[in-house]
Amino acid sequence: MGYRSGPRRQKTAILLAIAASGLTLGATLLTPPLATAQPRPLSPSSYSFTSTNPLQDYLLGAGDVLFIEVVNLPPSVTNQRQFTVNLDGSVTLPLAGRVIVGGLTLPQAEQVILNAYSQVMRFPAVTVTLQTPRPMKILVAGEVSRPGSYVVPFTSVSASAAGIGLLSGGLTWPRLSQVLAQSGGITQEADIRSIEIRRQLGNGQTAVTKINLWEMIQSGDASQDITLRSDDVIVVPKAKEVNAAEAIRVASATFSPQVIRVQVVGEVLRPGLVEVPANATLTQGIGAAGGFNVQRANMSRVTLVRLNRDGTVSRRRIPFSLAAQPNANNNPVLQEGDVIVVERSGLTQVGDAIGNALRPIGALGTLGVFLNLVNVFD
């Protein structure tokens, strides 16, 4: 009798310990920790900006909502499946506790969570998917109308266009052209053949690629319009030389501003601030202000004043011709904030000078007539 009571008491103690830990006989406990492989970091040399599965390289961060499914969790454990990544990059999981996933890709996060559950369960199976991504923040610098940091919305797509990497709710990743348009579009001095995209890989390294959007305009190569990730940096360099014909074609692209505003002052019919298409030339700017005041304007020479992005001001006297094709010499493409000055003709200047000289005499003559009238009434 006493021989049997010892094992029974041991079995009862084990059952009580299992119940106290929240596990049931249906779940298998792990006594020694299992050795599992650590997630391999991405390297710039092996990284592809045109991955067929964008979710493979998405780096998790605060605000991401994850759907985490763990097979073999005992029934007594909460059935919560959705978890939001906290500000410190962690998620708090049933049984496994606090696990850091910030800065990891989904496959890496899945491995780390599997490692955590391997400490408390035998043979766990873990699946991690991105339920709702956090708002995307992208920095745009260089030759765009409004450089700065932008919160970029995800793009809605139809079910027929769904592919690998599609997010919940029919959303997909924003593209480069969309972000450039959100930043006000590129300037006329932008070098769209060498746009640089910088992307953090989560291991202290940065992957960099060059994008040629001119190829997309010329041949319809949509692969140049890559999808972006949160915290990407876009750098649009300044072109060494601007081709007027190319500038007009680029201005019609979706990533260029639709209209620009310029000032037209001097001898035009409607001087002031005017809006013109982004690919407008000097001729069109004058036309938007009603055209020359033909009786007073010097129609053979126009002054163009431009505030450069480095803070300097350039002033050019342009030999103007209404018949000139778009070119940098006598019919340049306009930029946002340009000032067009239409000067007076030489004959008008002489006439205005004579008028100014005679104005005091005219005033005295008028005063003499007034005094004569007073004498008459006296």
C-alpha positions in Angstrom: 0.0 0.0 0.0 2.7 2.4 1.0 4.7 1.4 -2.1 1.9 2.5 -4.4 1.1 5.7 -2.7 4.5 7.3 -3.6 4.0 7.2 -7.4 0.4 8.4 -7.1 1.5 11.4 -5.1 4.2 12.2 -7.7 1.6 11.9 -10.6 -0.8 14.1 -8.7 1.9 16.8 -8.2 2.8 16.8 -11.9 -0.9 17.2 -12.9 -1.3 20.1 -10.5 1.9 21.8 -11.9 0.5 21.4 -15.4 -2.9 22.9 -14.4 -1.2 25.8 -12.6 0.8 26.7 -15.7 -2.4 26.9 -17.8 -1.6 23.8 -19.9 -3.7 20.6 -20.4 -2.7 17.0 -21.1 -3.5 17.8 -24.7 -0.4 20.1 -25.0 3.1 18.8 -24.9 5.6 20.5 -22.6 9.2 21.1 -23.5 11.7 20.2 -20.8 15.0 21.1 -22.5 15.1 24.1 -24.9 15.3 23.3 -28.6 18.1 24.8 -30.7 16.7 26.8 -33.6 18.4 28.8 -36.3 18.6 32.6 -35.8 17.1 34.8 -38.6 19.7 35.7 -41.3 20.0 39.5 -41.9 19.6 41.0 -45.4 22.7 42.2 -47.1 22.8 45.1 -49.6 24.6 43.0 -52.2 21.8 40.4 -52.3 18.9 42.7 -51.9 16.5 43.3 -54.8 14.3 46.4 -55.0 12.1 44.7 -57.6 11.3 41.6 -55.5 8.2 39.6 -56.7 7.0 39.4 -53.1 7.2 42.8 -51.4 6.2 41.3 -48.1 9.5 39.4 -48.0 11.5 42.6 -47.3 9.0 44.7 -45.3 10.5 45.7 -42.0 8.1 45.6 -39.1 7.6 48.6 -36.9 5.4 50.3 -34.3 1.8 50.3 -35.4 1.8 47.2 -37.6 -1.0 44.8 -36.9 0.1 41.2 -37.2 -2.0 38.0 -37.4 -0.1 35.4 -35.5 -1.3 31.8 -35.4 0.4 29.2 -33.1 -0.6 25.6 -33.6 -1.0 23.3 -30.5 -1.7 26.1 -28.1 -3.8 24.6 -25.3 -7.5 25.5 -25.1 -7.0 27.3 -21.8 -4.8 29.9 -23.4 -6.4 33.0 -25.0 -7.4 32.6 -28.6 -6.1 36.1 -29.5 -4.7 36.2 -33.0 -4.1 39.9 -33.8 -1.3 41.8 -32.2 -0.1 45.4 -32.6 3.6 46.1 -32.6 4.3 48.4 -29.6 6.4 51.6 -29.7 9.5 49.6 -28.5 9.0 47.1 -31.4 7.6 44.3 -29.2 4.5 42.1 -29.2 3.2 40.4 -26.1 2.2 36.8 -26.8 0.3 34.2 -24.8 2.8 31.9 -23.0 5.8 33.3 -24.9 5.6 36.7 -23.3 7.3 39.8 -24.8 9.1 39.3 -28.1 10.9 41.9 -30.1 9.9 42.0 -33.8 10.6 45.6 -34.7 13.1 46.0 -37.6 12.6 42.4 -38.7 11.0 41.0 -41.9 8.0 38.8 -41.6 10.1 35.6 -42.1 12.5 36.8 -39.5 9.7 37.7 -37.1 8.2 34.3 -37.6 11.5 32.6 -36.7 12.0 34.7 -33.6 8.5 34.0 -32.4 9.0 30.3 -33.1 12.2 30.4 -31.0 10.2 32.0 -28.1 7.5 29.3 -28.2 10.2 26.6 -28.5 11.1 27.5 -24.9 7.7 26.6 -23.5 6.2 24.1 -26.0 7.4 21.1 -27.9 7.1 21.2 -31.7 5.3 24.5 -32.1 4.2 25.8 -35.5 4.0 29.5 -36.1 2.6 31.6 -38.9 2.9 35.4 -39.1 1.2 37.6 -41.6 0.8 41.3 -41.9 -2.8 42.2 -41.2 -2.7 46.0 -41.4 0.5 47.9 -42.2 1.4 51.1 -40.3 1.2 54.4 -42.1 4.1 54.7 -44.5 6.5 57.6 -44.0 8.8 58.5 -46.9 11.4 61.2 -47.1 11.8 63.1 -50.5 14.8 65.3 -51.1 16.3 67.2 -54.0 14.7 68.5 -57.1 11.0 68.3 -56.1 8.6 71.2 -55.5 8.1 70.4 -51.8 10.9 68.4 -50.3 10.2 66.8 -46.9 8.7 63.8 -45.1 5.4 62.5 -46.3 2.8 60.0 -44.9 1.9 58.1 -48.1 -1.4 56.2 -48.5 -1.5 52.7 -49.8 -2.9 52.1 -53.3 -6.3 50.5 -53.9 -6.4 47.8 -56.5 -9.1 45.6 -58.0 -9.4 41.9 -57.2 -8.4 41.1 -60.8 -5.1 42.9 -60.3 -4.4 41.1 -57.0 -1.0 39.5 -56.9 1.7 38.4 -54.5 2.2 40.9 -51.7 -1.3 42.3 -51.8 -2.4 43.7 -48.4 -5.7 43.2 -46.7 -8.6 45.3 -48.0 -7.4 45.3 -51.6 -4.4 47.6 -50.9 -1.0 47.4 -52.4 2.3 49.4 -52.0 2.6 53.0 -53.4 4.9 53.5 -56.3 7.7 56.0 -56.9 5.7 58.2 -59.3 2.9 58.4 -56.8 5.2 59.7 -54.0 6.9 62.2 -56.4 3.4 63.6 -57.3 2.5 63.9 -53.7 5.6 66.0 -53.1 4.4 68.5 -55.7 6.2 66.9 -58.6 9.8 67.2 -59.9 11.3 70.5 -60.9 12.3 71.2 -64.5 16.0 70.9 -63.4 15.5 67.3 -62.1 17.7 64.5 -63.4 15.1 61.7 -63.7 17.7 59.3 -65.1 19.5 59.0 -61.8 16.9 59.1 -59.0 18.3 57.4 -55.9 16.3 55.2 -53.5 17.8 54.4 -50.2 16.3 51.6 -48.0 17.2 50.5 -44.5 17.7 46.7 -44.2 17.3 46.6 -40.4 20.8 45.5 -39.7 22.6 48.8 -39.8 23.1 48.6 -43.5 21.4 50.5 -46.4 20.6 49.3 -49.8 20.8 51.9 -52.6 19.5 51.7 -56.2 19.3 54.1 -59.2 16.0 54.6 -61.1 15.7 55.9 -64.6 12.2 57.3 -65.0 13.1 58.6 -68.5 13.1 55.0 -69.6 9.6 54.7 -68.4 8.5 57.8 -70.3 10.4 56.7 -73.5 9.6 53.0 -73.7 6.9 52.4 -71.1 9.2 50.4 -68.9 7.0 50.2 -65.8 9.6 48.2 -63.8 11.4 51.6 -63.2 8.3 52.8 -61.2 9.2 50.6 -58.2 7.1 50.0 -55.1 8.3 51.7 -51.9 8.5 50.8 -48.3 8.1 52.8 -45.1 11.1 54.9 -44.2 12.5 54.9 -47.8 14.5 58.0 -48.8 14.1 59.3 -52.4 16.8 61.7 -53.7 16.2 63.5 -57.0 19.5 65.0 -58.2 19.9 68.1 -60.3 20.6 67.7 -64.0 23.9 69.0 -65.3 22.2 70.1 -68.5 18.5 70.7 -69.2 17.1 69.8 -72.6 14.1 72.0 -73.4 12.4 69.4 -75.6 12.9 66.7 -73.0 11.7 69.0 -70.2 8.4 69.5 -72.1 7.9 65.8 -72.4 8.8 65.1 -68.7 6.4 67.9 -67.6 3.4 65.9 -69.1 4.2 62.9 -66.8 2.1 62.1 -63.7 5.0 62.8 -61.4 5.4 66.4 -62.6 3.2 69.2 -61.4 0.2 69.9 -63.6 0.5 73.7 -63.3 3.0 76.3 -62.2 2.6 80.0 -61.2 4.7 82.8 -62.6 4.6 86.6 -62.4 4.3 88.7 -65.6 4.9 92.4 -65.1 5.4 95.4 -67.3 3.9 96.1 -70.7 1.3 93.3 -71.0 -2.5 93.6 -71.1 -3.1 91.7 -67.8 0.0 91.9 -65.6 0.1 89.8 -62.4 0.3 86.2 -61.2 -0.7 83.7 -63.8 -1.1 79.9 -63.9 0.4 78.0 -66.9 0.9 74.3 -67.7 4.0 72.8 -66.2 5.6 72.5 -69.6 4.9 76.1 -70.5 7.5 78.2 -72.3 8.2 82.0 -72.1 5.8 82.6 -75.0 2.9 80.9 -73.2 3.6 82.8 -70.0 3.3 86.1 -71.8 0.2 84.8 -73.6 -1.4 83.9 -70.2 -1.1 87.6 -69.2 -3.0 88.7 -72.3 0.0 89.2 -74.6 2.1 92.3 -75.3 0.7 95.8 -75.1 1.7 96.3 -78.7 1.6 100.1 -78.4 4.1 100.2 -75.5 6.0 96.9 -75.2 9.5 96.1 -76.4 8.6 92.8 -78.1 12.1 91.9 -79.2 13.6 91.6 -75.7 12.2 90.2 -72.4 13.8 89.8 -69.0 13.5 86.5 -67.1 14.2 86.7 -63.3 14.5 83.3 -61.6 14.9 82.4 -57.9 17.2 79.4 -57.8 16.9 76.6 -55.3 20.2 77.6 -53.7 18.8 81.0 -52.8 20.5 83.0 -55.6 18.7 85.0 -58.2 19.5 84.9 -61.9 18.5 87.6 -64.4 18.6 87.0 -68.1 17.7 89.3 -71.0 16.3 87.1 -73.7 16.1 88.0 -77.4 12.5 87.1 -77.8 10.6 85.8 -80.9 7.0 84.7 -81.0 7.9 82.2 -83.6 10.7 80.6 -81.7 10.5 76.9 -80.8 11.1 75.8 -77.2 14.8 76.3 -76.5 17.0 77.6 -73.7 18.1 80.7 -75.7 15.0 82.7 -76.7 12.0 80.6 -75.6 13.0 78.7 -72.4 10.7 76.5 -70.4 9.4 78.3 -67.3 9.8 77.3 -63.7 7.6 77.8 -60.6 8.1 81.3 -59.3 9.7 82.8 -62.4 9.2 86.6 -63.0 8.8 87.7 -66.7 9.5 91.4 -67.2 8.2 93.0 -70.4 10.0 96.3 -70.8 8.8 99.5 -72.7 9.9 100.1 -76.2 12.4 102.9 -76.9 9.7 105.2 -78.4 7.4 104.6 -75.4 10.3 105.5 -73.0 10.8 108.8 -74.9 7.1 109.6 -74.9 6.8 108.8 -71.2 9.9 111.0 -70.5 8.4 114.0 -72.4 5.0 113.5 -70.6 6.7 113.5 -67.2 8.6 116.6 -68.1 5.5 118.5 -69.3 3.3 117.4 -66.4 4.4 120.2 -64.0 3.8 122.8 -66.8 0.3 121.3 -67.4 -0.4 121.6 -63.7 0.6 125.3 -63.7 -1.4 126.0 -66.8 -4.5 124.5 -65.1 -3.9 126.7 -62.1 -3.6 129.8 -64.3 -6.9 129.0 -66.0 -8.5 128.6 -62.5 -7.2 132.0 -61.4 -8.5 133.7 -64.6 -11.9 132.2 -63.9 -11.8 133.6 -60.4 -11.0 137.1 -61.7 -13.9 137.0 -64.1 -16.4 136.3 -61.4 -14.9 139.1 -59.3 
